[in-house]
Amino acid sequence: MNSPEHRVDREALSRVEDRLNRVLLGKPEAVRLALVCLLANGHLLIEDRPGVGKTTLAHALAQVLGLDYRRIQFTSDLLPGDVVGVSIFDQSRATFEFHPGPVFAQVLLADEVNRAPPKTQSALLEAMQERQVSVDGRTHHLPTPFFVIATQNPTEQIGTHPLPESQLDRFLMRIELGFPGPEAERALLEGGDRGEGADPLAAEAGPETLLGWQRAVSGITARPALLDYVQALLQASRDTALFRSGLSPRAGLGLLQAARAWAMIDGRDFVTPDDVRAVVPAVAVHRVVSREVEPGSATMARLMECVPAN
């Protein structure tokens, strides 16, 4: 990037990314995608088995960026009011007083979101899309910035309720962490627990800095040829026999914004096809239904093969 402001952003972002990689060992791509999602002002869905670091990543993101963090453990008996808050009658004032729920945070971890019934899952919809909640006819605005990280167990596990398409579409990205490699796992065993019980991480930024980064992402240049490439990917997803339905225009906007954030972290003020290709799997995999019985990553690779990057 050419301007001094962008150079400062690059240095600060590098420190943030480095701190996160020290916590979530051996997963640099997942760390980068999570940071990209936040910079693009989107919400993140992490789907994987328990114990691979989903909660650790969410908590570390909040700490390193100096954001207020709350966690909701989704269970089968969780009610919508447990998420957004409730109005309670105050006898001394003879009025109803709103008591905010844990959704009023800058980073909200919705842990095991698919263990809650659909009615409770839907309580997040307005918050994620509109950045506000409505209770008893009154609108309450959420903090800024506002970022939801939801973790989801594999749908074949007992006691899970698959997220509906409308809920899935609220997430800009879906990623998996997987097991660490042998070296990273050994370092984890030698270093002990790096999760929520570990010592707090020093903040490398704050809410105002993050908001500035998000505004800077929107200023990253996407040239006409790059837009042609994104459009070609969207059209290929609709024309190919791989999927029952293709990517929507909203998915295209999210894809472009995520590619801009990837470019900014890499220190550039313009987007390349490689930036787009880096984020396509995370942005698209949960928005399409594959006709093939194969991993989502393989299907995304086949989609990108349909459109050559010039």
N, C-alpha and C positions, 0 to 999 in steps of 0.2 A: 504494500500500500504506500501511496506517495505522501500523504499529508502527515504532519507530526501527530495529529490526533489519532490517526489510524495506527501509527507506530506504537503509541502508548497503549492502545487497545490490544495490540498484538502481544506486547510484553505482559500485560495483566492477564490476558486470556491464557497465555502459556503457563503462567504461575498457577492459575486455577486448574488447568488441565493436568499439570504435573502433580498437584496436591491430590486430585481425585485418583490418579493412577497409582499413587502411593497407598491409597486405601483399598481400592479394588484391583488387586494384583492380577496381572496377566490378561486384562481385558481392555486394551487401549481403544479398540473400535467401539465397544459398547459405551465407554466413557465419553468418547468424542460424539457419538450419536446423541447421548443424553444431553450433553452440553449444547449441541446444535439445536435440539428440540426446544430447550429453554430460550436460547437466543432468538429463535424464530417465533417465540411467543406462543408455543403450542403445548399440548399436554402429552404425556408419555405413558404408554402401557408396556409393562415388563412382564412377559409370560415365561415362566420357568418353574421347575420344581422347587420346593422349599430348601433353604439352606445354601443357596449359591451366591448370595450377596445382593439381592434386590433391595431389601430395606437399608442395607449398608450404603448403597449407592445413593438412594434418595436422601438419607440423613446427611451424607457427606456433601452433596450438592448444596443443601440448605446452609450448612455450616460455612463452607468455603465462600459462598456468595453473601453471607451475612443476612440471611432471610429468616423470618419467623416460620417455625416448622411445627406442624401438628400431624398426628397419626390417628387414623381410625382403623380399628381391627374389624373388618366386615365379618358378620356371623349370620346364621340363619334367623336369629330373632332381632336383628338390628332394624330399627324403625326410621322412616325418613326424618323425623324430628331429631333423632340422635345425630344426624349429619348436618342439617341446616340450622337447627335451633327451634325453640318453641316460645310461644307467648304464655306467660303465667300471670294470673290475676293477682294484683297487689291490693289487698284489702284496705291498707292504710290510705292509699291514693284512689281507690275505686277505679283503677284502670288496669289494662293489660300491659305488661312490660315484656319486651322481647329479650330473650336470653340467647345470644348467638351460639351456634354449634361450632364444632371444630373445623368446619369448612372455612371459617373466617381466619385464614392463615395465608401467608405468602407462598409457602410450599405445603401442600396437603398430600400426605401419603395415604391412599386408600388401599390398605393391605388386604390381599385376598378378596378383591372386589367381587369375584364371581361366586363367593360363598353366601352372599346376601340374596334375598329374594328380589325379583325384578322391580317391585315397587320401590324398594330402597335404592337399588341401582339407579333408577330413573331420577332420584332426588338430586343426583349430581348433574343432570343434563343442563338445567338452566344455568347453574353455577359455571359450568365449563364453557358454555356457549356465550352467555350474556354477561358473565362476570358479576352476577347479582343473584339474589334469591328473593322469592316472594312468600311471605308468611302472613296469613290472615288478611290478605288484600294489601299489604304494605311491602314495598320494595326496599331491600337492604343491599347496598353496594359492598362488594368484596374488596379486600386490600389490593393494592397495586405495588409490585407485580403479583399475579396470581397464577400458580402453576400446580397442576394435579399430576402426581405420579401414582398410577394404579398398578398393583401387582396382581397377577392372575395365575392360578394353578392350572396345570394341564386339564382340559375338560374331561378327560377320562377318569380323573380322580373322583372319589365318592364325595357327594355333598356339594357339587358345583352347579351353578346355573349359567349357561352360556350368555354372554353379553349380546343384546340385540344389535342389529346393524346400525341403528340410529345412535346407539351408545358408542360403538366402535368407531364410527366416523368422527366423533368428537376428539379422538386422539390423533394428533399429528403423526406420531410414530408408534410402532410396536417393535420391541427388540427382545431378544433372548440373550441370556448370559452364558449358560452352559457351565460345565465343570472347568476349573482352572487347569492349565497345563502342569506337568510334573514339577517344573522349577518354581512356578508361582505357588503351587500347593505346598511345596516344601517350605518356601519362605513364609507362607501363612501359618503353617504348623509351628515354625520356629518363633514367629512374631506374636502369636496369640490372637485373641479376638480383636477385630478392627471395627466392630459394629457399634451399636448405639451405646453400649456400656463403656466403650473406650474413651480416652481423653478427648475433649472437644478440639476440633480443628480451628486454627486461627483463620479468621475471615480475610480473604484477599480482595474483596469488593464489598459493595453494599447495594441496597435497593436502587438508589439513584444511578450508580454506575451501571447496574444491569439494565435499567431503562434506557440509558444512553447507548449501550451496546445494541439493544433491540431496535432502537431508531436507526443506528448505523447500518444494521443488516438490511433494512429497507432501502438504503441508499446504494447498495452494491449493484453495479451495472449488469444487466442481462441484455446482451446485444440481440438484434433480430435473428441472427443465425442460431443463437442459443434457444430463443423462444420457438423457432422452427423445430428444433430437436425435441423440446419438451412436448410440443403439440404432436409430433410424430409418435412419441412414446404413448401419449394418451390415446391416440387413434389406434395404434397397434394393439393396445389392451382391449379395445372394443371390437376390433376386427378378427383377432386371433381366436383359434378354437381352444386355446388354453383355459379361458375363463367363461363363466356363464354370463357375466356382465363386466363391462370395463370400468375404468377409472372415471370419476366425475370431474367436472370443472373445478369443484372445490379441492379435490385431490391434486389437481394440477397446480393450483395456487399454493397449496401446502408444499408440494414438491419444489417449486421454484423458490419459496422462502427458505426452505431447509437447505437448498443448494447455495443460496446466498450466505447463510450462516456458516456453512462448511468453508466457503471461499474466504470469509472474513477471518476465521480461525487460522487458515493457511496463509494469511497475510496479503491477500489480493483484494482489489476493489472491483473485480469483475468475475463473472461466473463462467466456468468451462464445462464442457460435457462430462468430464471426469468428476466434477463436483456433483452433477446430477446423478450420475451412475453410482456414486458413493452413498447416496441417500435413498435411491429408488426402493430397495428392498424394505427398509424400515417404514417408508411412507405408504407403500402400496400393498404390502402383503396382507394386511387386515381389512383392506377395502375391496378385495376381489375374492370370488369363490372359484377355486380351481376345479377343472374337470378331471385333472390327473391326480392319482394317488402317489404323490411325491412331496418331499419337503418344500415348504414355501420358498426357501432360498433358491432351490433349483428352478422353480417355476419363474421366479423373478429374473434369474440369469437367462432363461430362454426368452423372456419378454425383451430384455435388452439386446439379445442377439438379433431380434427382428428389426431393429433400427440401428444402423451403423452410425457411429459418432464421427463426424467429419473433423 
